[in-house]
Amino acid sequence: MSRCIERSCLLLAICFLIGQPPQSSWAASPNVLLILVDDLKPSFSAYGQPWVHSPNLDRLTNSGMAFDLAFCNQAVCAPSRNNLLLGSRSTSLGIYSLGKNFRRAVPDAITMPQHFMAHGYQTAGIGKVFHVGHGNVNDEASWSVPFQPDKVIDYVLPESTDGGQLTREEAYFSNQKLGQNHTLPRGAAWEEADVADEAYADGRIASEGIRRLQAYQESGQTFFLALGFTKPHLPFCAPKKFWDLYQREQLPLATYTQPPHGAPSYAGKTLGELNQYKPIPQDPPLTEATIRHLIHGYYAALSYMDAQVGRVLDELTRLSLDDNTIVVLWGDHGYHLGDHGSWTKHTNYEQAVRIPIVVRAPGVTAAGTRCNQVVETVDIFPTLCELTGLPAPGGPQTIDGDSMVPLLKQSADAAVNERFSYAYHCFPKNGFMGRAIRTSQYRLVEWKHMRDTNRPTEYELYDYQADPLETRNLAADNPKVLEQLLAILNSQPEAILED
C-alpha cells in the first residue's frame, strides 16, 4: 500500500472515530454550490436597496466578495445560461433565441459541469439551470446523475388558470403545444396564496438541494451542485406571508419612464412577455394600480426565493460543509420594472443587463468585500476552475471569459487586467444586432443590420456618472468617447449570426 493511500485511510478512520464528515475536513478540492436565480436584478438590501427584505442574499453577499459592476452577456434566459455554462458569449455561439439548443451550434461543447465531472466531481442540477422550454431541452451530458427539473410557471389557485387549464406560458416552459400557444388562455401575472413554501417550485428546489447536501456530506463525494431558483421570474407567485412583508403604496416606482431621447426606436420595448399574462393589456399604458401590483409581486417573489436560499445556506453550515465549499450567486440578467416604459428584459439597457455576482471562496475571499472592476457572466467558468485547481476551460467552444481570481485575492479596486475595464454584451432587435461595451462610466451600443449592409449603423452612448437613468443618447454629442469605445468594440470578433 502506498504512503498516500495509507495516509488517506488513516484520515478516513480518524474522521469516522471522531464523528466528523470527511468531506469538510480533508478533501483536496473544494466543492462548488452554484446558485442561479432567474430575473434577479441587483436590487436587494446588500446591493443598496435597504427596503427589500432579503436577509439571506444579504448574509451571503456580506460573507464574500460582491461585484458591483457585473453584467450579463445577453439579457434573456436561455442565451445567458449558455454564456454562464459554456463560458462563451452569445456572439461567439451565434445563439440569441430561447428555443435553440447550444449543441446545434457546438455539438461537442464542454460545459462547466461536464468539465468538473471530468475531473472527479459529482455534478448535479436542480430547478432551472439550462433553459428548458420554447423547444429547448436540458443537457444530459452535463450531469453525473439525472437532472431534476421543476416548474417555472407554477400556480396553486384555480382562478389563476381559468379553472386548471394549460396556460400559454405553462405550455412554453413545458414544451407543450408549441406553435399553438396563442390559442391558450393567459395565466395570472401574480398569485398570493396562503400556502406552504413547498407549494411552489423554489421551496421544492431548496428541499431537494438540502437532501443532496446531506448525501454529499455522508458520502464525502466532492460535488458541483447547481441550484436554479425560478423566482422572481413571472408569474409573481409567492406565499402570502412574503407579500405581507411590503406595503404596496410605499414601494418606489421608476422615476424615468420614457425611452432615452435620441435612441433608435427599436432599441427598447414595452409589454412584451408581460402581456402574456392576465390582466395585463396587450399594449401600454398600464394603470398605476397595476404597476404597483407588479412591483409588489416582483419583490414578494424575490423575498420568497431569498428564504429558500437561506434554507440551503443554513444546511450547508449545519453539515460543516461551508468551510470547503465555494458558493457563487448569479442572476441571469436584470429586469425592467417600468423604467423607460419597459418591463421584463430583452434590451441593452442598464436595468436589463446589470446583474449581481457574489463569490464566497473559503481561504480566498474576505467577508464583506466589494469589487468595482467590470466583469461578465462568462468570467465565472474560468474563475471556478482556478479556485478549485482545475485546468482552465479549453472548449471546443470559444472561451470568452477571464478568471476573476486576481480580483478576489486583491483589494476591490486593484487594476490587474485590462479586460476588467469593460464588459461586452449584445441583443438583436428588428434585424439589427446591438453589440455593446460597458465601462465603469459609459455604455456604447452599436446597432448594425445583420443582413442589409446598406442600412446605416446607429449608435447609443450613455454616461452613467452624468446620466445614470439613461435619459439621453450622447452619441452625437461626444465623438471622442464614441471613438474610444468603438476601438474596444472593434477589437472584438463580429457576431456570428443565428442560422
C-alpha positions as CSV (number, residue, x, y, z in Angstrom):
1,M,0.0,0.0,0.0
2,S,1.4,3.4,-1.0
3,R,2.2,6.1,1.7
4,C,-0.5,8.3,0.1
5,I,-3.2,5.6,0.3
6,E,-2.1,4.8,3.9
7,R,-2.5,8.4,4.8
8,S,-5.9,8.7,3.2
9,C,-7.1,5.6,5.0
10,L,-5.8,6.9,8.3
11,L,-7.6,10.2,7.9
12,L,-10.8,8.5,7.0
13,A,-10.5,6.3,10.1
14,I,-9.9,9.3,12.3
15,C,-12.9,11.1,10.8
16,F,-15.1,8.1,11.4
17,L,-13.9,7.8,15.0
18,I,-14.4,11.4,15.9
19,G,-17.7,11.6,14.1
20,Q,-16.8,14.3,11.7
21,P,-17.6,14.1,8.0
22,P,-14.5,13.5,5.9
23,Q,-15.7,15.9,3.1
24,S,-15.2,19.2,5.0
25,S,-12.0,18.1,6.8
26,W,-9.7,16.6,4.2
27,A,-10.9,16.9,0.7
28,A,-8.2,18.3,-1.6
29,S,-10.7,20.0,-3.9
30,P,-13.3,22.4,-2.7
31,N,-17.0,21.8,-3.5
32,V,-19.0,24.2,-5.6
33,L,-22.5,25.4,-4.9
34,L,-23.7,27.5,-7.8
35,I,-26.9,29.4,-7.1
36,L,-28.6,30.6,-10.3
37,V,-31.6,33.0,-9.9
38,D,-34.0,33.8,-12.7
39,D,-34.6,37.5,-13.4
40,L,-32.7,38.7,-10.3
41,K,-31.5,42.3,-10.7
42,P,-29.1,43.7,-8.2
43,S,-31.9,45.3,-6.3
44,F,-31.8,43.9,-2.8
45,S,-30.6,45.2,0.5
46,A,-26.9,44.3,0.2
47,Y,-26.9,46.0,-3.2
48,G,-28.1,49.3,-1.9
49,Q,-31.9,48.8,-1.6
50,P,-32.4,48.6,2.2
51,W,-36.2,48.4,2.0
52,V,-36.0,45.0,0.3
53,H,-36.5,42.0,2.6
54,S,-33.5,39.9,1.6
55,P,-31.7,38.7,4.7
56,N,-30.3,35.6,3.2
57,L,-29.0,37.1,0.0
58,D,-27.5,39.8,2.2
59,R,-25.7,37.5,4.5
60,L,-24.3,35.6,1.6
61,T,-23.2,38.8,-0.1
62,N,-21.6,40.1,3.1
63,S,-19.7,36.8,3.6
64,G,-17.8,37.1,0.4
65,M,-17.0,39.5,-2.4
66,A,-19.8,41.3,-4.3
67,F,-19.2,42.6,-7.8
68,D,-20.9,46.0,-8.2
69,L,-20.3,46.3,-11.9
70,A,-21.3,42.8,-13.1
71,F,-23.1,42.3,-16.4
72,C,-24.8,39.5,-18.3
73,N,-23.8,38.9,-21.9
74,Q,-27.3,38.9,-23.2
75,A,-30.5,39.8,-21.3
76,V,-32.6,36.8,-21.9
77,C,-32.8,33.4,-20.1
78,A,-31.5,30.7,-22.5
79,P,-28.6,32.6,-24.1
80,S,-27.5,34.0,-20.7
81,R,-27.4,30.5,-19.3
82,N,-25.4,29.3,-22.3
83,N,-22.9,32.2,-21.6
84,L,-22.5,31.0,-18.0
85,L,-22.3,27.3,-18.5
86,L,-20.1,27.4,-21.7
87,G,-18.0,30.5,-20.9
88,S,-19.0,31.7,-24.4
89,R,-20.7,35.0,-25.4
90,S,-23.8,34.8,-27.5
91,T,-22.0,36.4,-30.4
92,S,-19.4,33.6,-30.3
93,L,-22.0,30.9,-30.3
94,G,-24.4,32.5,-32.7
95,I,-27.4,31.7,-30.4
96,Y,-29.7,34.6,-29.3
97,S,-33.1,32.9,-29.0
98,L,-34.9,30.8,-26.4
99,G,-35.5,27.7,-28.5
100,K,-32.1,26.9,-30.0
101,N,-30.0,24.4,-28.0
102,F,-26.3,25.3,-27.8
103,R,-25.3,21.9,-29.1
104,R,-26.8,22.8,-32.5
105,A,-24.0,25.4,-32.7
106,V,-21.2,23.5,-31.0
107,P,-22.1,19.8,-30.7
108,D,-19.0,18.8,-28.7
109,A,-19.0,21.7,-26.4
110,I,-17.7,21.0,-22.9
111,T,-20.0,22.7,-20.3
112,M,-18.9,23.8,-16.9
113,P,-20.5,20.9,-15.1
114,Q,-19.0,18.5,-17.7
115,H,-15.6,19.9,-17.1
116,F,-16.0,19.4,-13.4
117,M,-17.3,15.9,-13.9
118,A,-14.3,15.0,-16.0
119,H,-12.1,16.0,-13.0
120,G,-13.7,13.8,-10.4
121,Y,-16.7,15.9,-9.2
122,Q,-20.2,14.6,-9.0
123,T,-22.3,17.2,-10.9
124,A,-26.0,17.7,-10.2
125,G,-28.6,20.2,-11.3
126,I,-31.9,21.0,-9.7
127,G,-34.6,23.5,-10.9
128,K,-33.8,25.9,-13.7
129,V,-30.2,25.6,-14.8
130,F,-30.2,25.3,-18.6
131,H,-33.2,26.8,-20.1
132,V,-35.9,24.2,-20.7
133,G,-38.9,25.2,-22.8
134,H,-39.7,27.0,-26.0
135,G,-38.4,23.9,-27.8
136,N,-35.1,23.9,-25.8
137,V,-34.1,20.9,-23.6
138,N,-31.8,20.0,-20.7
139,D,-28.2,18.9,-21.4
140,E,-28.0,15.3,-20.1
141,A,-24.2,15.1,-20.8
142,S,-23.6,17.7,-18.1
143,W,-24.7,15.7,-15.1
144,S,-23.4,12.7,-13.2
145,V,-26.9,11.9,-12.0
146,P,-30.2,12.7,-13.8
147,F,-31.1,16.3,-13.8
148,Q,-34.1,17.2,-11.6
149,P,-36.3,20.0,-13.1
150,D,-39.2,21.8,-11.6
151,K,-41.8,24.2,-12.9
152,V,-41.0,27.8,-13.8
153,I,-44.7,28.7,-14.3
154,D,-46.3,27.4,-11.2
155,Y,-49.8,28.1,-9.9
156,V,-51.9,26.7,-7.0
157,L,-55.2,28.7,-7.3
158,P,-57.7,27.5,-9.9
159,E,-58.7,31.1,-10.8
160,S,-55.1,31.8,-12.0
161,T,-55.5,29.3,-14.8
162,D,-59.2,29.7,-15.7
163,G,-60.1,26.6,-13.7
164,G,-57.0,24.5,-14.3
165,Q,-56.4,24.9,-18.0
166,L,-53.0,24.8,-19.6
167,T,-51.9,28.4,-20.0
168,R,-49.7,30.0,-22.7
169,E,-46.5,30.3,-20.6
170,E,-47.0,26.9,-18.9
171,A,-47.1,25.4,-22.4
172,Y,-44.0,27.3,-23.5
173,F,-42.0,26.3,-20.5
174,S,-43.0,22.6,-20.6
175,N,-42.6,22.2,-24.4
176,Q,-46.3,21.6,-24.9
177,K,-48.5,22.8,-27.8
178,L,-45.6,24.8,-29.3
179,G,-46.9,26.8,-32.2
180,Q,-50.4,26.7,-30.7
181,N,-49.7,28.7,-27.6
182,H,-51.6,31.8,-28.7
183,T,-54.8,29.8,-28.7
184,L,-54.4,29.0,-24.9
185,P,-55.6,31.2,-22.1
186,R,-53.3,33.6,-20.3
187,G,-52.4,32.7,-16.7
188,A,-52.3,35.2,-13.9
189,A,-49.4,37.6,-13.7
190,W,-49.3,37.2,-9.9
191,E,-50.7,34.9,-7.2
192,E,-50.9,35.5,-3.5
193,A,-51.9,32.2,-1.8
194,D,-51.8,31.2,1.9
195,V,-49.7,28.1,1.3
196,A,-46.5,26.5,2.5
197,D,-43.2,27.3,0.8
198,E,-43.1,23.9,-1.0
199,A,-46.4,24.6,-2.7
200,Y,-44.2,26.5,-5.3
201,A,-41.2,25.3,-7.1
202,D,-38.5,27.2,-5.3
203,G,-39.4,25.6,-2.0
204,R,-39.1,22.2,-3.5
205,I,-35.8,23.1,-5.2
206,A,-34.4,24.1,-1.8
207,S,-35.6,20.9,-0.2
208,E,-34.1,18.7,-2.8
209,G,-30.9,20.8,-2.6
210,I,-30.8,20.1,1.1
211,R,-31.2,16.4,0.6
212,R,-28.3,16.4,-1.9
213,L,-26.1,18.2,0.5
214,Q,-26.9,15.7,3.2
215,A,-26.0,12.8,0.8
216,Y,-22.7,14.5,-0.2
217,Q,-21.8,15.1,3.5
218,E,-22.4,11.4,4.3
219,S,-20.5,10.1,1.2
220,G,-17.7,12.5,1.2
221,Q,-18.1,13.0,-2.5
222,T,-16.7,16.2,-3.9
223,F,-19.6,17.9,-5.6
224,F,-20.7,20.6,-8.1
225,L,-24.3,21.4,-7.3
226,A,-26.2,23.9,-9.4
227,L,-29.5,25.1,-7.8
228,G,-31.6,27.1,-10.3
229,F,-34.2,29.1,-8.4
230,T,-37.1,30.4,-10.6
231,K,-38.3,33.5,-8.8
232,P,-38.7,36.3,-9.2
233,H,-39.5,35.2,-12.8
234,L,-43.1,35.8,-13.9
235,P,-45.7,35.0,-12.8
236,F,-45.1,36.6,-9.4
237,C,-46.4,33.7,-7.4
238,A,-45.4,33.5,-3.7
239,P,-46.9,32.5,-0.4
240,K,-49.0,35.3,1.2
241,K,-46.5,35.8,4.1
242,F,-44.0,37.2,1.6
243,W,-46.5,39.7,0.1
244,D,-47.2,40.8,3.6
245,L,-43.6,42.0,4.0
246,Y,-44.3,45.0,1.9
247,Q,-46.7,48.0,1.9
248,R,-47.7,48.3,-1.8
249,E,-48.3,52.0,-1.7
250,Q,-44.9,52.6,-0.2
251,L,-42.9,50.8,-2.9
252,P,-40.7,53.0,-5.1
253,L,-41.7,53.4,-8.7
254,A,-39.5,54.1,-11.7
255,T,-38.6,57.8,-11.9
256,Y,-37.9,57.9,-15.7
257,T,-40.4,56.1,-17.8
258,Q,-39.7,57.3,-21.3
259,P,-37.3,55.9,-23.9
260,P,-33.9,57.6,-24.0
261,H,-34.1,60.8,-26.1
262,G,-32.4,60.2,-29.4
263,A,-32.3,56.4,-29.1
264,P,-33.3,54.1,-32.0
265,S,-37.0,53.3,-31.9
266,Y,-36.3,49.6,-31.9
267,A,-33.8,49.6,-29.0
268,G,-36.4,49.4,-26.2
269,K,-39.5,47.5,-25.5
270,T,-42.8,47.9,-23.6
271,L,-45.0,45.0,-22.5
272,G,-43.7,42.0,-24.4
273,E,-43.6,38.8,-22.3
274,L,-45.6,40.6,-19.6
275,N,-48.7,40.8,-21.8
276,Q,-48.8,37.0,-22.0
277,Y,-50.4,37.1,-18.5
278,K,-53.7,38.4,-17.3
279,P,-54.9,41.1,-16.5
280,I,-52.1,42.9,-18.5
281,P,-53.3,44.7,-21.6
282,Q,-51.7,43.9,-24.9
283,D,-50.3,47.5,-25.3
284,P,-49.4,50.3,-22.9
285,P,-50.3,52.1,-20.8
286,L,-50.6,50.3,-17.5
287,T,-52.6,51.8,-14.7
288,E,-50.7,52.9,-11.6
289,A,-52.6,50.2,-9.6
290,T,-51.3,47.5,-12.0
291,I,-47.8,48.9,-11.9
292,R,-47.8,48.9,-8.1
293,H,-49.2,45.4,-8.1
294,L,-46.4,44.1,-10.4
295,I,-43.6,45.8,-8.4
296,H,-45.1,44.3,-5.2
297,G,-45.2,40.9,-6.9
298,Y,-41.6,41.1,-8.0
299,Y,-40.3,41.8,-4.6
300,A,-42.6,39.3,-2.8
301,A,-41.3,36.7,-5.2
302,L,-37.7,37.8,-4.6
303,S,-38.2,37.5,-0.8
304,Y,-39.8,34.1,-1.2
305,M,-36.7,33.0,-3.2
306,D,-34.4,34.6,-0.6
307,A,-36.0,32.4,2.1
308,Q,-35.3,29.3,0.1
309,V,-31.7,30.3,-0.5
310,G,-31.4,30.8,3.3
311,R,-32.6,27.2,4.0
312,V,-29.9,25.9,1.7
313,L,-27.2,28.1,3.3
314,D,-28.3,27.1,6.8
315,E,-27.9,23.4,5.9
316,L,-24.5,23.9,4.3
317,T,-23.4,25.4,7.7
318,R,-25.2,22.7,9.8
319,L,-23.4,20.0,7.8
320,S,-20.0,21.7,8.3
321,L,-19.6,21.9,4.5
322,D,-19.2,25.6,4.2
323,D,-15.5,25.8,5.0
324,N,-14.8,23.7,1.9
325,T,-17.5,24.9,-0.4
326,I,-17.3,27.7,-2.9
327,V,-20.6,29.5,-3.2
328,V,-21.5,31.6,-6.2
329,L,-24.6,33.6,-6.6
330,W,-25.6,34.7,-10.1
331,G,-28.6,36.4,-11.6
332,D,-29.1,35.5,-15.3
333,H,-30.0,39.1,-16.2
334,G,-31.6,42.2,-14.8
335,Y,-35.2,43.4,-15.0
336,H,-37.2,46.4,-16.1
337,L,-39.9,47.5,-13.7
338,G,-41.3,50.4,-15.7
339,D,-38.1,52.4,-16.3
340,H,-38.1,53.6,-20.0
341,G,-41.6,52.3,-20.1
342,S,-40.1,48.8,-20.3
343,W,-40.9,45.6,-18.5
344,T,-39.0,42.4,-18.0
345,K,-35.7,42.2,-20.0
346,H,-34.7,41.9,-23.7
347,T,-32.8,45.2,-24.1
348,N,-29.2,46.5,-23.9
349,Y,-30.1,49.0,-21.2
350,E,-28.7,49.0,-17.6
351,Q,-31.7,47.7,-15.8
352,A,-31.8,44.6,-18.1
353,V,-28.1,43.9,-18.3
354,R,-26.6,44.6,-14.8
355,I,-26.6,41.6,-12.5
356,P,-25.5,40.5,-9.1
357,I,-22.4,38.3,-8.9
358,V,-21.2,37.2,-5.4
359,V,-18.4,34.8,-4.7
360,R,-17.6,33.3,-1.4
361,A,-14.4,31.2,-1.6
362,P,-13.0,30.0,1.7
363,G,-9.4,31.0,2.1
364,V,-9.6,33.4,-0.8
365,T,-12.3,36.0,-0.4
366,A,-12.6,38.2,2.6
367,A,-16.0,38.8,4.1
368,G,-17.8,42.0,3.2
369,T,-15.5,43.0,0.3
370,R,-16.7,44.6,-2.9
371,C,-15.2,45.0,-6.3
372,N,-15.7,47.8,-8.8
373,Q,-13.9,46.2,-11.7
374,V,-16.2,45.4,-14.6
375,V,-16.9,41.6,-15.0
376,E,-19.2,39.5,-17.2
377,T,-21.1,36.2,-16.8
378,V,-18.5,34.4,-19.0
379,D,-15.9,35.1,-16.4
380,I,-17.4,32.7,-13.9
381,F,-16.4,29.4,-15.6
382,P,-12.6,30.1,-15.7
383,T,-12.9,31.6,-12.2
384,L,-14.3,28.5,-10.7
385,C,-11.7,26.4,-12.5
386,E,-8.9,28.4,-11.0
387,L,-10.4,28.4,-7.5
388,T,-10.7,24.6,-7.5
389,G,-7.4,23.9,-9.1
390,L,-8.9,22.5,-12.3
391,P,-7.4,23.2,-15.7
392,A,-8.8,26.3,-17.4
393,P,-11.6,25.5,-19.8
394,G,-10.5,24.9,-23.3
395,G,-13.6,24.4,-25.4
396,P,-14.0,23.3,-28.2
397,Q,-16.4,26.3,-27.9
398,T,-14.8,29.7,-27.8
399,I,-13.9,30.6,-24.2
400,D,-14.5,34.4,-23.8
401,G,-14.2,34.7,-20.0
402,D,-11.2,35.5,-17.8
403,S,-10.6,34.3,-14.3
404,M,-11.6,36.8,-11.6
405,V,-9.4,35.2,-9.0
406,P,-6.9,38.1,-9.1
407,L,-9.8,40.4,-8.2
408,L,-10.9,38.0,-5.5
409,K,-7.5,38.0,-3.9
410,Q,-6.6,41.7,-4.2
411,S,-8.2,44.9,-3.0
412,A,-11.6,45.7,-4.5
413,D,-10.3,48.3,-6.9
414,A,-7.0,46.7,-7.9
415,A,-6.3,47.1,-11.6
416,V,-5.0,43.7,-12.6
417,N,-6.3,43.0,-16.1
418,E,-7.2,45.4,-18.9
419,R,-10.1,43.1,-19.7
420,F,-11.8,44.0,-16.4
421,S,-12.1,47.6,-17.6
422,Y,-15.1,46.8,-19.8
423,A,-17.9,44.2,-20.3
424,Y,-19.3,43.1,-23.6
425,H,-23.0,42.3,-24.3
426,C,-25.5,42.1,-27.1
427,F,-29.1,41.9,-28.1
428,P,-30.6,41.6,-31.6
429,K,-33.6,43.8,-32.4
430,N,-35.7,44.2,-35.6
431,G,-33.0,42.8,-37.8
432,F,-30.2,44.8,-36.1
433,M,-27.5,43.3,-33.9
434,G,-26.9,45.6,-30.9
435,R,-23.3,44.9,-29.7
436,A,-22.3,46.9,-26.6
437,I,-19.4,47.9,-24.5
438,R,-19.9,48.9,-20.9
439,T,-17.1,50.6,-18.9
440,S,-17.3,51.9,-15.4
441,Q,-18.6,55.2,-16.8
442,Y,-20.0,54.6,-20.3
443,R,-22.0,52.3,-22.4
444,L,-21.8,52.2,-26.2
445,V,-24.3,50.2,-28.3
446,E,-23.7,49.7,-32.0
447,W,-26.7,48.8,-34.0
448,K,-25.7,47.2,-37.3
449,H,-28.2,45.5,-39.6
450,M,-27.5,41.8,-39.7
451,R,-28.4,41.2,-43.4
452,D,-28.6,44.5,-45.2
453,T,-25.2,46.2,-45.3
454,N,-26.7,49.3,-46.9
455,R,-28.7,50.1,-43.8
456,P,-26.9,52.8,-41.7
457,T,-25.3,51.8,-38.4
458,E,-26.7,53.6,-35.4
459,Y,-25.1,54.2,-32.0
460,E,-26.2,54.8,-28.5
461,L,-23.9,56.3,-25.9
462,Y,-24.7,56.8,-22.2
463,D,-22.7,58.4,-19.4
464,Y,-23.6,56.8,-16.1
465,Q,-21.9,59.4,-14.0
466,A,-23.8,62.3,-15.5
467,D,-26.9,60.5,-16.5
468,P,-27.5,57.2,-14.6
469,L,-31.1,56.9,-15.8
470,E,-30.1,56.8,-19.5
471,T,-32.3,59.8,-20.4
472,R,-30.3,61.0,-23.4
473,N,-28.3,59.3,-26.1
474,L,-25.0,61.2,-26.3
475,A,-23.5,59.5,-29.4
476,A,-23.8,62.7,-31.5
477,D,-22.6,64.9,-28.7
478,N,-19.4,63.1,-27.6
479,P,-17.5,61.8,-30.6
480,K,-14.2,61.4,-28.7
481,V,-15.7,58.9,-26.2
482,L,-17.6,57.3,-29.0
483,E,-14.4,56.7,-30.9
484,Q,-12.6,55.3,-27.8
485,L,-15.3,52.8,-27.1
486,L,-15.6,51.9,-30.8
487,A,-11.9,50.9,-30.7
488,I,-12.7,48.5,-27.9
489,L,-15.8,47.1,-29.7
490,N,-13.9,46.8,-33.0
491,S,-11.3,44.7,-31.2
492,Q,-14.0,42.0,-30.6
493,P,-14.9,39.5,-33.3
494,E,-18.0,40.2,-35.4
495,A,-21.1,38.4,-34.2
496,I,-21.9,35.0,-35.6
497,L,-25.5,35.1,-37.0
498,E,-28.0,32.6,-35.8
499,D,-29.0,30.2,-38.5
